Amino acid sequence: MKPAPRTSRLWLVTGPVLALLTIAVVALAIIRVPYVVISPGSARSVVPLVTVSQKPGGPEVEEDRSGDDLLYVTVSSKVEPSGILALAGWLDDKAEVVPSKPFLGQQSEDENRALNLALMTNSQDKAKVVALERLGYEVGKTPTGAFLEDVDPSYPSAAVLKPGMTVVEADGQRIRTTDEMVAAIQAHQPGDQMDLAVIPLEGGEARDVTATLGERADDPGVAALGVSPVDRVAYTFPVDIRIDTGKVGGPSAGLAFTLAILDRLTPGSLTGGDRMAVTGTIELDGTVGPVGGVKHKTEAAISEGAEVFLVPPEEYQEAVDAADGRIQIEQVRTLDEALAALVEHGGDPLPDRQK
C-alpha cells in the first residue's frame, strides 16, 4: 500500500487551521462590536455652504460669494463597527477606539444621529442670530420650551426622559424657558414625582410623563431632574439664510457658521486668502464653547492645508499637542476674539453696519 502523498498529510494539518482562520475573518467582517472608532474627519470650506437672500418685504441684502478659505472641521465616528474595522482603528495611531455605551448613553445609534442633527439645527440658528445681530439686524425670539440636551442615566427621571425631548409643561404650568423649568423643580423635594408634558425628538404632539426627582450631587437635599436643558426658541429672521451641511450633525461648527454668514453679508474676505480652520460652539451672547474631538479635528485641518486653527480655550493645549508645530493654534473665547484673530492674520476687518 502506497503512503499518502505529503501534500495530503500537510492539508490534514493546515486545512482545519485555514478554515478556522477563514471563519474568524468572516466573523470579524460581519459581527458588530460595542465600540466607536473616532478618527479625523474632513476640513471643508464653509462659506460656499451658506446662501443668503432677501425675504419679501425685508431689508435688502448684498451677498458676497467670494472666499472659500474658511474651513469647518469634523470628526469621523463609526459607531459599533464590524470587528475588522475596530481592529483597523486600534492599529491606526490617528484613530481612537472607545466603548460605545458611554458614547451613546441610553440612546440607540439612530436616536443619537437624530439628536446630533437637532443640535446642528440649533447651532445654525444660534449662528444666524449672532451674525445678524452683530451687523445690526433685529431677530425675533419666542421661547417655546426647555430642550433636553442630555439626561443623566443615574437619575430616576431617565426612565421616562430622553435627550432631544422638549419640556413644555410642568405640574400643569406652561414651560417656555429653562428658568421656568428650574423654578418648577425647586418647588419639589427629592423623591417627589413631577408631571411633565414633553415633545419627543421626532416632533408631534406633546405627551404626558411622570418623572421621579433625584437630588443634586453637589447639594444634597435639593431636588434635581438630572437633565441638561437649554431654551428652545422659535426665531424670526429678517434675512433668509440657508446652510447646507448634509448629514453632518452636532453643535461644533457654530463659530464657523457665524463667521461664514458674516463673510457672506459683508464685502472683502475675513480670512484674507489664508486657509483658516475653525471649531467651537457659539452661544447667543457670542461666547465660544468646547466641542470635543479636537485632536482629530487638528489632524483634519492639517491634512486640508490650513495654516491657522481657531479653537476654544478649554481645548487649546490638546490642539497644540496634537499639532506638534505643524499648524498654528489660536484660542478664542468670543466671536470678537475670533474676528480679531482673523484680522491679525491678514483678514479684512468687519465693517460697522446699522440697520
Backbone torsions as a table, in degrees:
resi	resn	phi	psi	omega
1	MET	NA	131.4	-177.5
2	LYS	-75.9	141.3	175.3
3	PRO	-67.3	153.1	179.0
4	ALA	-63.2	140.0	177.1
5	PRO	-54.3	149.4	-179.1
6	ARG	-60.1	-37.9	-178.8
7	THR	-63.9	-35.0	179.4
8	SER	-66.9	-44.4	179.1
9	ARG	-63.0	-39.0	179.4
10	LEU	-64.8	-39.5	-179.0
11	TRP	-66.4	-33.0	177.6
12	LEU	-59.9	-29.4	-179.7
13	VAL	-88.5	-48.6	-173.4
14	THR	-82.4	-26.6	-177.1
15	GLY	-56.0	-54.0	179.3
16	PRO	-60.9	-36.0	179.3
17	VAL	-64.6	-45.1	179.0
18	LEU	-63.7	-37.7	179.1
19	ALA	-64.1	-44.0	178.7
20	LEU	-63.6	-39.9	178.3
21	LEU	-64.1	-40.7	179.0
22	THR	-62.3	-44.1	178.8
23	ILE	-62.0	-41.3	-179.4
24	ALA	-63.9	-43.0	179.7
25	VAL	-64.7	-43.4	178.6
26	VAL	-62.2	-41.1	179.3
27	ALA	-63.6	-43.3	178.5
28	LEU	-62.2	-33.2	-178.3
29	ALA	-77.2	-22.2	-174.2
30	ILE	-105.1	-47.2	-171.9
31	ILE	-71.4	129.9	176.8
32	ARG	-86.5	142.3	-176.3
33	VAL	-115.2	152.5	-173.8
34	PRO	-79.9	58.5	179.0
35	TYR	-135.0	167.7	172.6
36	VAL	-125.3	128.5	176.1
37	VAL	-97.5	115.5	-178.5
38	ILE	-108.7	129.1	-177.1
39	SER	-148.7	169.6	178.1
40	PRO	-57.8	137.0	177.6
41	GLY	-97.6	-126.6	-177.5
42	SER	-117.5	161.8	169.9
43	ALA	-122.3	108.2	-168.3
44	ARG	-118.0	141.5	176.9
45	SER	-62.6	126.2	-173.5
46	VAL	-96.0	-31.1	-177.2
47	VAL	-59.2	-42.5	178.1
48	PRO	-63.7	-15.7	179.0
49	LEU	-81.0	-11.7	-175.7
50	VAL	-100.4	128.8	172.4
51	THR	-122.3	140.2	-177.2
52	VAL	-127.6	135.7	177.8
53	SER	-146.7	158.3	-179.5
54	GLN	-76.7	138.9	173.7
55	LYS	-86.5	151.3	177.1
56	PRO	-55.8	123.0	-178.9
57	GLY	78.7	-1.1	-178.6
58	GLY	-89.6	178.0	-179.8
59	PRO	-66.1	149.7	177.2
60	GLU	-69.1	145.5	177.8
61	VAL	-130.5	144.9	175.1
62	GLU	-117.1	112.8	-176.2
63	GLU	-91.2	124.3	175.4
64	ASP	-94.6	110.7	-173.9
65	ARG	-94.2	10.6	179.8
66	SER	-84.8	158.7	172.5
67	GLY	95.0	123.4	174.7
68	ASP	-139.5	28.1	-174.7
69	ASP	-101.9	2.5	175.3
70	LEU	-94.7	119.7	-172.5
71	LEU	-113.0	137.1	167.3
72	TYR	-107.4	144.3	-170.6
73	VAL	-115.6	149.9	-178.0
74	THR	-128.6	165.3	173.3
75	VAL	-112.9	138.5	175.3
76	SER	-91.7	127.7	178.2
77	SER	-130.2	120.0	176.5
78	LYS	-101.1	106.5	-174.9
79	VAL	-86.3	126.5	-179.6
80	GLU	45.4	62.9	-177.8
81	PRO	-77.6	178.7	172.8
82	SER	-66.8	159.4	-179.4
83	GLY	-59.2	-36.2	-177.7
84	ILE	-69.1	-34.0	176.8
85	LEU	-71.6	-35.9	176.4
86	ALA	-65.0	-41.0	177.9
87	LEU	-63.2	-41.2	177.9
88	ALA	-62.5	-36.4	177.5
89	GLY	-65.2	-40.7	178.2
90	TRP	-63.7	-30.7	-178.2
91	LEU	-86.5	-10.0	-178.4
92	ASP	-94.8	116.6	-176.8
93	ASP	-71.2	-9.8	176.2
94	LYS	-96.9	-2.3	-179.4
95	ALA	-107.3	164.4	179.5
96	GLU	-135.6	132.5	-179.7
97	VAL	-115.6	119.9	-177.0
98	VAL	-129.0	155.9	176.5
99	PRO	-60.0	144.2	-176.1
100	SER	-79.3	-24.1	-175.2
101	LYS	-61.1	-50.5	177.0
102	PRO	-63.8	-30.2	-178.6
103	PHE	-69.6	-43.4	-177.3
104	LEU	-89.1	-23.4	-175.6
105	GLY	65.5	-134.4	-179.4
106	GLN	-88.4	3.7	-173.6
107	GLN	-96.3	157.8	169.6
108	SER	-81.3	171.2	178.3
109	GLU	-61.3	-40.8	179.3
110	ASP	-65.4	-41.0	178.5
111	GLU	-65.5	-39.6	177.8
112	ASN	-63.4	-40.2	178.6
113	ARG	-65.2	-42.7	179.9
114	ALA	-64.8	-39.4	178.1
115	LEU	-63.5	-42.9	-179.2
116	ASN	-65.3	-34.3	175.5
117	LEU	-67.4	-37.3	176.5
118	ALA	-65.6	-40.3	177.9
119	LEU	-65.8	-34.1	176.0
120	MET	-63.5	-45.6	178.6
121	THR	-60.2	-44.2	178.5
122	ASN	-62.8	-39.4	178.6
123	SER	-63.0	-42.8	178.9
124	GLN	-63.9	-41.8	178.8
125	ASP	-61.5	-44.3	178.5
126	LYS	-61.9	-40.9	179.6
127	ALA	-62.1	-42.1	178.5
128	LYS	-61.8	-45.2	-179.5
129	VAL	-60.6	-50.9	-175.8
130	VAL	-63.3	-43.6	-178.8
131	ALA	-66.0	-47.5	-177.4
132	LEU	-65.4	-41.8	179.1
133	GLU	-68.6	-31.4	176.4
134	ARG	-63.3	-27.4	179.6
135	LEU	-95.3	4.4	175.2
136	GLY	95.9	2.3	176.8
137	TYR	-76.8	155.5	174.1
138	GLU	-101.5	134.8	179.8
139	VAL	-119.1	127.7	177.3
140	GLY	-77.3	138.6	-178.1
141	LYS	-132.0	126.7	177.2
142	THR	-128.5	108.0	178.8
143	PRO	-67.1	138.3	-175.0
144	THR	-125.9	-2.1	180.0
145	GLY	158.8	-178.2	178.6
146	ALA	-108.7	109.6	-177.7
147	PHE	-83.9	129.9	-177.7
148	LEU	-91.1	103.8	177.7
149	GLU	-72.7	-30.1	-178.3
150	ASP	-152.7	154.0	175.4
151	VAL	-131.8	123.7	-179.1
152	ASP	-73.1	116.7	-176.6
153	PRO	-65.4	-13.8	-180.0
154	SER	-81.4	-10.3	179.2
155	TYR	-92.0	147.3	-179.5
156	PRO	-63.0	-22.5	179.7
157	SER	-63.7	-20.2	-179.0
158	ALA	-64.8	-13.5	177.6
159	ALA	-69.8	-24.3	-176.8
160	VAL	-126.4	-13.7	-178.3
161	LEU	-110.3	144.8	177.5
162	LYS	-133.5	151.6	173.1
163	PRO	-55.9	139.9	-179.9
164	GLY	100.6	-14.9	174.8
165	MET	-72.9	155.3	174.9
166	THR	-121.2	121.2	177.9
167	VAL	-81.6	123.2	-178.5
168	VAL	-118.2	-5.9	179.2
169	GLU	-155.9	141.1	176.7
170	ALA	-139.1	123.7	-179.3
171	ASP	53.0	38.4	176.9
172	GLY	82.4	-1.2	-179.2
173	GLN	-105.6	138.6	180.0
174	ARG	-63.0	133.3	176.8
175	ILE	-112.7	119.8	178.8
176	ARG	-113.3	-25.7	-176.3
177	THR	-132.9	164.4	175.5
178	THR	-61.6	-40.0	179.4
179	ASP	-59.3	-39.5	178.4
180	GLU	-65.9	-37.4	178.5
181	MET	-68.2	-42.2	178.3
182	VAL	-60.7	-42.2	179.2
183	ALA	-62.0	-38.6	178.4
184	ALA	-65.7	-39.3	178.5
185	ILE	-65.9	-41.5	-177.1
186	GLN	-66.4	-13.9	176.4
187	ALA	-79.8	-1.2	-176.8
188	HIS	-114.6	171.7	173.8
189	GLN	-113.6	155.8	175.4
190	PRO	-55.2	137.1	-178.3
191	GLY	95.2	-17.2	176.9
192	ASP	-66.6	157.1	172.3
193	GLN	-99.7	144.4	-175.4
194	MET	-128.8	124.4	178.5
195	ASP	-84.9	126.2	-177.3
196	LEU	-127.5	150.3	167.5
197	ALA	-113.2	126.9	-174.7
198	VAL	-130.0	144.8	171.8
199	ILE	-98.5	124.4	-178.5
200	PRO	-67.5	165.7	-177.9
201	LEU	-56.7	-37.9	-177.6
202	GLU	-77.6	-1.0	178.1
203	GLY	88.3	-166.2	-177.9
204	GLY	99.4	-164.3	-178.0
205	GLU	-74.4	150.2	175.4
206	ALA	-68.3	146.0	176.3
207	ARG	-126.2	152.7	-176.4
208	ASP	-89.0	136.2	174.0
209	VAL	-137.0	157.7	175.6
210	THR	-118.9	118.2	-176.8
211	ALA	-108.5	139.1	174.6
212	THR	-91.2	130.4	-177.1
213	LEU	-82.7	141.7	170.5
214	GLY	-99.2	-154.8	176.5
215	GLU	-132.7	154.2	-177.6
216	ARG	-66.9	133.9	-179.5
217	ALA	-65.5	-33.4	-178.1
218	ASP	-91.6	-0.7	-178.9
219	ASP	-153.2	75.3	-177.5
220	PRO	-56.0	141.8	-178.3
221	GLY	96.7	-12.9	178.9
222	VAL	-101.7	129.3	-176.1
223	ALA	-67.4	145.3	178.1
224	ALA	-146.6	144.7	178.5
225	LEU	-89.5	-20.2	179.3
226	GLY	78.7	35.7	-178.6
227	VAL	-127.9	161.5	174.2
228	SER	-114.0	94.6	-175.6
229	PRO	-96.2	152.0	170.1
230	VAL	-134.6	156.0	178.4
231	ASP	-64.1	132.6	170.1
232	ARG	-96.4	123.5	-171.1
233	VAL	-125.9	138.0	170.6
234	ALA	-95.8	123.4	-175.4
235	TYR	-104.5	147.5	171.5
236	THR	-116.7	106.7	-175.1
237	PHE	-93.3	137.3	178.5
238	PRO	-75.1	-16.8	-177.8
239	VAL	-128.0	140.9	178.6
240	ASP	-83.8	116.4	-179.6
241	ILE	-124.6	128.6	177.1
242	ARG	-123.7	138.5	179.6
243	ILE	-125.7	117.2	-176.3
244	ASP	-99.3	101.2	178.9
245	THR	-112.3	10.5	178.5
246	GLY	62.3	-129.0	-176.3
247	LYS	-99.4	12.1	178.5
248	VAL	-71.7	134.3	-178.6
249	GLY	-121.3	176.7	177.3
250	GLY	95.5	165.2	-175.1
251	PRO	-96.5	6.0	-165.9
252	SER	-74.3	-11.5	-179.2
253	ALA	-98.5	15.1	-177.1
254	GLY	-55.3	-47.3	179.4
255	LEU	-65.2	-42.2	179.0
256	ALA	-61.4	-42.2	177.8
257	PHE	-62.2	-42.8	-179.4
258	THR	-59.9	-47.0	179.7
259	LEU	-65.0	-37.8	-179.6
260	ALA	-65.4	-41.5	178.0
261	ILE	-63.8	-43.8	177.7
262	LEU	-60.8	-40.1	179.5
263	ASP	-65.5	-36.7	179.2
264	ARG	-67.1	-37.0	-171.4
265	LEU	-93.2	1.0	-178.7
266	THR	-132.1	152.2	178.1
267	PRO	-72.0	162.2	178.6
268	GLY	83.5	-166.9	-177.0
269	SER	-131.4	124.6	179.2
270	LEU	-67.8	-22.7	-178.3
271	THR	-95.3	-16.6	-178.1
272	GLY	69.5	17.0	177.9
273	GLY	94.9	-10.8	175.9
274	ASP	-83.1	148.9	178.6
275	ARG	-81.6	115.9	-174.8
276	MET	-120.7	121.0	177.0
277	ALA	-95.6	147.5	-174.8
278	VAL	-139.6	140.1	169.8
279	THR	-144.3	159.1	-179.3
280	GLY	133.0	144.2	174.6
281	THR	-74.9	165.0	174.1
282	ILE	-125.9	134.1	175.8
283	GLU	-105.1	165.0	-174.5
284	LEU	-64.3	-21.8	176.8
285	ASP	-88.9	6.8	177.5
286	GLY	87.5	2.2	178.3
287	THR	-78.9	152.3	-178.1
288	VAL	-106.9	131.8	-177.2
289	GLY	-115.3	163.0	-178.8
290	PRO	-70.9	160.7	-171.4
291	VAL	-130.3	-26.0	-174.8
292	GLY	87.8	155.7	177.0
293	GLY	67.9	24.0	-171.4
294	VAL	-69.3	-27.5	179.4
295	LYS	-68.0	-35.8	177.4
296	HIS	-71.4	-37.3	178.7
297	LYS	-67.8	-33.2	176.6
298	THR	-61.7	-43.9	178.0
299	GLU	-62.4	-40.1	179.2
300	ALA	-63.9	-40.9	179.2
301	ALA	-64.3	-41.4	179.9
302	ILE	-65.3	-43.8	-179.0
303	SER	-60.4	-30.3	-177.8
304	GLU	-89.4	0.4	176.1
305	GLY	84.0	20.4	177.1
306	ALA	-67.2	143.6	179.8
307	GLU	-95.4	-27.3	-178.8
308	VAL	-136.7	145.2	178.9
309	PHE	-129.0	115.7	177.3
310	LEU	-89.5	127.1	-176.6
311	VAL	-135.4	158.7	173.8
312	PRO	-64.7	152.0	-177.1
313	PRO	-62.3	-30.8	-179.5
314	GLU	-63.2	-21.5	-175.9
315	GLU	-116.2	12.5	-176.6
316	TYR	-62.0	-50.6	-174.9
317	GLN	-65.6	-37.4	177.9
318	GLU	-63.0	-39.4	178.8
319	ALA	-68.3	-40.8	178.5
320	VAL	-60.8	-45.0	-179.5
321	ASP	-63.3	-41.6	-179.6
322	ALA	-69.0	-35.9	-178.1
323	ALA	-68.2	-37.8	178.7
324	ASP	51.3	41.5	176.5
325	GLY	81.5	1.7	-176.2
326	ARG	-85.1	-14.6	179.7
327	ILE	-152.6	147.5	179.4
328	GLN	-81.5	129.9	-179.5
329	ILE	-106.3	130.8	177.1
330	GLU	-122.6	134.9	176.3
331	GLN	-98.6	135.0	-179.5
332	VAL	-132.8	132.7	-178.5
333	ARG	-96.0	-23.6	-175.2
334	THR	-140.9	168.8	174.6
335	LEU	-60.5	-42.1	-179.7
336	ASP	-61.1	-38.8	177.5
337	GLU	-66.4	-37.2	178.2
338	ALA	-64.9	-43.9	178.4
339	LEU	-62.8	-40.4	178.8
340	ALA	-64.6	-38.8	178.9
341	ALA	-64.8	-39.2	178.6
342	LEU	-65.8	-40.3	177.6
343	VAL	-63.4	-42.0	179.8
344	GLU	-59.5	-29.2	-179.6
345	HIS	-98.3	19.0	172.1
346	GLY	103.7	1.7	179.8
347	GLY	-75.9	159.0	177.1
348	ASP	-76.0	138.8	177.4
349	PRO	-68.4	152.3	179.1
350	LEU	-74.6	124.1	180.0
351	PRO	-70.5	150.1	174.8
352	ASP	-73.0	138.9	178.0
353	ARG	-148.2	135.6	176.9
354	GLN	-121.4	140.7	178.3
355	LYS	-113.7	NA	NA
